[in-house]
Amino acid sequence: LAPETAETHLRRGLVLVQLADFEGAKAELQAALSLGPLDAPWRETAQNGIVEAHLRQRDAELRKAGER
């Protein structure tokens, strides 16, 4: 891995969304956006990943609250 590259953070963030590590995913995807150029073709993917992480985290929290 090349941890200093934006694309590495992007890939790691997208994997973390799938693994339900939403805080980690958001941090990685934000890192990708901050490191990458403004015209990077993957920026929309990173932004959508952040939104997905937020939504999936909220859904998980609602399910957990409903179990109580």
N, C-alpha and C positions, 0 to 999 in steps of 0.2 A: 504494500500500500504506500501511497504517497499522501500522507495526512495533510500536507500543506496545500493540496490542490482542491479547488472548488468542486470538481467532479467527484472526488473521493468522498467529500462531505455529502454531496447529493446522493450518491449511491448508498452510503451508510444510513443516511436519513430515511430513504425510501424503504430500506430493509427494516429499520427500527419501527416504522409505522406498521409493517406487516407483523412484527413481533410484539406489537402492543406496548412498546416502550415510547409512549407519546411525548413525554418530556424530552427524552434523548433525541427523538426524531426531529422535534421542532428546533432544538439547539443545533443539530447537524445541518438541517435545511437552511436555517438562518445563517450559519457559517458559510454555507455554499453561496448564498445570495450576497453576503458581504465580501467574499473573496473573488467572486466571478465578475466578469465584465458585464456592463449593463445590456449589451446586445447578445449575451450568451443564448443559444437556441434552447437551452434547458431551463431557463428562468421560470417559465410558466409551469413547468413540471414541479419545480421546487416550491413555488407558491401554492400550487394545488395540493402538494404533499402536506404543507403546513395546515391548510384548511382541513384536509382529511384527518390529520392527527388531532386537531381541535375537536372535530365532530365525533370521531371515534372515542376520544377521551370522555367527552360529555356523555355519550351513549353508555359507556362503561360505568361512569359514575351514577347515572340515572338507574341503570340495572342494579347496581350495588345498593343504592338507596332503597329501591323497591323490594329488595330481599330482607330488609330489616323489619 
